[in-house]
Amino acid sequence: MEVREVTEQHTASIRATTPVEKLSEVLGPGYGEIMQYLGASGVQPAGPPFTMYHNMDMSALDVEFGFPVAAKVEAKGRIKPGKLPAGRAAVTMHIGPYDKIQEAYNRLTAFVKEKGLEMGSSCYEVYLSDPNESPPQELQTEIYFPLR
């Protein structure tokens, strides 16, 4: 766990509300929709996919998900230009299945409190490995808590 200075990144993303148990049903097709849009636009992702959580209501998660891109993209349907925020963030790496990620969130929350830091209103995950290519125990996910 560490506090890191992160730079702002343009994104191509979709924002949706979903219960946590249906999250994968929303994210999977949504990432595909964004990749299809980027390909048709001649734009390459500038990094791995992310999911930003604007709340922690497990029955109605407000999520924004997509890919970082080098420059602002045009909106098309559900796909909108966005940004991952610049500034200080508390960051940790979770290695393992997504259904065990809460343990990493708990450790990062304790770290932030221990350091006397204040979290912003959103947090996000960056997926460094593809769940279609890596076994669940080897999945690597960075968790970011932007700080105030």
Beta strands, then each sheet from edge to edge (+ up, - down):
strand 1: 2-6
strand 2: 9-18
strand 3: 50-53
strand 4: 61-69
strand 5: 80-84
strand 6: 87-95
strand 7: 123-127
strand 8: 140-146
sheet 1: 1+ 6- 8+ 7- 3+ 4- 2+ 5-
end
